[in-house]
Amino acid sequence: MEQTQQTPPMIFNPNWFVSLDNNLTSLISEVKALRAENADIKTFIKGFENQLLTEKEVEQKLNLKRTSVYFLVKKGVLNPVRNGKSLRFSKLEIENYINQSQNV
């Protein structure tokens, strides 16, 4: 009796691994690009540190609580620069807001 060798059914397609590798490579390059952009933002912010205010400084200048500052951001009245989780506000924008609120 002659035995014929049967090949087991292929569960995974080898092309699937190539596709997965390509997807992971592109994902890694996207993450590296995002990290580079974040580094650029940090460098940009460092160049303007004397012209930017922290959240606490804005609270003190406007005499508002933190939640009120976030409310103004949410409404679009204030436009902060986001650096990770922290916010920085333009001194000029805050001064303009103070002048506008005094004129009303």
C-alpha positions as CSV (number, residue, x, y, z in Angstrom):
1,M,0.0,0.0,0.0
2,E,1.2,3.3,-1.0
3,Q,0.8,6.1,1.5
4,T,0.2,9.5,0.1
5,Q,1.4,12.4,2.2
6,Q,-1.3,14.9,2.8
7,T,-0.3,18.4,3.5
8,P,-2.1,19.9,6.5
9,P,-4.5,22.7,5.8
10,M,-2.8,26.1,6.0
11,I,-4.2,28.1,8.9
12,F,-2.2,31.2,8.3
13,N,-1.5,32.8,5.0
14,P,2.2,33.8,4.8
15,N,1.2,37.0,3.1
16,W,-0.6,37.9,6.2
17,F,2.7,38.2,8.1
18,V,4.1,40.4,5.4
19,S,1.1,42.6,5.6
20,L,1.3,42.7,9.4
21,D,5.0,43.6,9.2
22,N,4.2,46.5,6.8
23,N,1.4,47.8,9.0
24,L,3.6,47.7,12.1
25,T,6.4,49.5,10.2
26,S,4.1,52.3,9.1
27,L,2.6,52.6,12.6
28,I,6.1,52.9,14.1
29,S,7.1,55.6,11.6
30,E,3.8,57.5,12.4
31,V,4.6,57.3,16.1
32,K,8.1,58.6,15.5
33,A,6.7,61.5,13.4
34,L,4.3,62.4,16.2
35,R,7.1,62.3,18.7
36,A,9.2,64.6,16.5
37,E,6.3,67.0,16.2
38,N,5.9,67.1,19.9
39,A,9.6,67.8,20.3
40,D,9.1,70.7,17.8
41,I,6.2,72.1,19.9
42,K,8.3,71.9,23.1
43,T,11.2,73.8,21.3
44,F,8.7,76.3,19.9
45,I,7.3,76.9,23.4
46,K,10.7,77.3,25.0
47,G,11.4,80.1,22.5
48,F,8.3,82.0,23.7
49,E,8.4,81.2,27.4
50,N,8.4,84.9,28.4
51,Q,5.3,85.5,26.2
52,L,3.3,82.6,27.4
53,L,1.4,82.2,30.7
54,T,0.6,79.0,32.6
55,E,-2.9,78.2,33.8
56,K,-2.2,79.4,37.3
57,E,-0.9,82.7,36.0
58,V,-4.0,83.2,33.9
59,E,-6.2,82.3,36.9
60,Q,-4.4,85.0,38.9
61,K,-4.5,87.7,36.2
62,L,-8.2,87.1,35.4
63,N,-9.1,86.5,39.1
64,L,-11.0,83.3,38.1
65,K,-11.0,79.7,39.3
66,R,-9.5,77.0,37.2
67,T,-12.9,75.7,36.0
68,S,-13.8,79.1,34.7
69,V,-10.6,79.3,32.7
70,Y,-11.4,75.9,31.2
71,F,-14.9,77.1,30.4
72,L,-13.5,80.0,28.5
73,V,-11.2,77.6,26.6
74,K,-14.2,75.3,25.8
75,K,-16.2,78.3,24.5
76,G,-13.3,79.3,22.3
77,V,-12.8,82.7,24.0
78,L,-9.3,81.7,25.0
79,N,-7.0,79.7,22.7
80,P,-4.2,78.0,24.5
81,V,-1.2,76.2,23.1
82,R,-1.3,72.6,24.3
83,N,1.9,71.0,25.4
84,G,1.0,67.5,26.4
85,K,-1.5,67.9,29.2
86,S,-0.5,71.4,30.1
87,L,-1.9,74.6,28.6
88,R,0.0,77.8,27.8
89,F,-1.8,81.1,27.0
90,S,-0.5,84.0,25.1
91,K,0.1,87.1,27.3
92,L,-1.1,89.3,24.5
93,E,-4.4,87.3,24.2
94,I,-5.0,87.5,27.9
95,E,-4.3,91.3,28.0
96,N,-6.7,91.7,25.0
97,Y,-9.4,89.7,26.9
98,I,-8.9,91.9,30.0
99,N,-9.2,95.1,27.9
100,Q,-12.3,93.8,26.1
101,S,-14.0,92.8,29.4
102,Q,-13.2,96.2,30.9
103,N,-14.8,98.0,27.9
104,V,-18.0,96.1,28.2
